[in-house]
Amino acid sequence: MSSPVSSAPNRRALVVASMVAMLAVAGGAFWWLHGSHGAASASGDAAAAGGKDDSGVTILLDLAKTAVTERRLVAPAGSNAYEFYLSVLQLDPGNKAAQEELHEAFPTASADVERAINNNELDEAQRELSLLREFDSTNYILSLLGGKLDAQRQIQIRQDEARAAIIQAQQSAASGSLQ
C-alpha cells in the first residue's frame, strides 16, 4: 500500500513530463509551420541564453504565480503553487525565484494546513503538510502542525469509538427487548 506522501513526487513528475511532452509537440508544430530557419533561430536564442532551454521552468513559474494569485498555495492537489515551485526546483535546483516564493508563501500555506486540521479535513491536511515538509522538513511550525494533526486524529478515533459504542448499546437493547 503506497502512502500519500510517496505519491506526491510521482504526481509532480507526471505533471512535469506532461508539460515537457506538450512543449515538444508545440515546438515541433512551430518548426513545421516556420521551417528550419525558425528552429535555427530558436536554438541560437537558447545558446545565447547560456545554452539552457528553460521554457519548462518558465511555464511552471507562470503556473505557480497564477496559483498564488488565485490563492491556491497547497490545494487542490496537482494544481497548486507549492507543487509547481517544487517541480521547478526538480528541474532547476538552484532556482532563486522558486525558493524565494516558497519562503514567502510559507506563512499563508501553513495557515491553510491549520485550517484544514481545524475543519477536520485530516487527510487533506496530511497531504498539505507533507508538501510543506518536502520544502522545509526542519521548520518548527510544521512540527507543531504535525502534532496538532496527530492529536486531532486521536480525537477523531475516540469520537468514532464512542459513536460505535452507542450504536452497539442501542442494538443490544433492541435485540434484548425483542426476546
C-alpha positions, 0 to 999 in steps of 0.5 A, a space after each residue: 500500500 503506497 502512502 500519500 506522501 510517496 505519491 506526491 513526487 510521482 504526481 509532480 513528475 507526471 505533471 512535469 513530463 506532461 508539460 515537457 511532452 506538450 512543449 515538444 509537440 508545440 515546438 515541433 508544430 512551430 518548426 513545421 509551420 516556420 521551417 528550419 530557419 525558425 528552429 535555427 533561430 530558436 536554438 541560437 536564442 537558447 545558446 545565447 541564453 547560456 545554452 539552457 532551454 528553460 521554457 519548462 521552468 518558465 511555464 511552471 513559474 507562470 503556473 505557480 504565480 497564477 496559483 498564488 494569485 488565485 490563492 491556491 498555495 497547497 490545494 487542490 492537489 496537482 494544481 497548486 503553487 507549492 507543487 509547481 515551485 517544487 517541480 521547478 526546483 526538480 528541474 532547476 535546483 538552484 532556482 532563486 525565484 522558486 525558493 524565494 516564493 516558497 519562503 514567502 508563501 510559507 506563512 499563508 500555506 501553513 495557515 491553510 494546513 491549520 485550517 484544514 486540521 481545524 475543519 477536520 479535513 485530516 487527510 487533506 491536511 496530511 497531504 498539505 503538510 507533507 508538501 510543506 515538509 518536502 520544502 522545509 522538513 526542519 521548520 518548527 511550525 510544521 512540527 507543531 502542525 504535525 502534532 496538532 494533526 496527530 492529536 486531532 486524529 486521536 480525537 477523531 478515533 475516540 469520537 468514532 469509538 464512542 459513536 460505535 459504542 452507542 450504536 452497539 448499546 442501542 442494538 443490544 437493547 433492541 435485540 434484548 427487548 425483542 426476546 
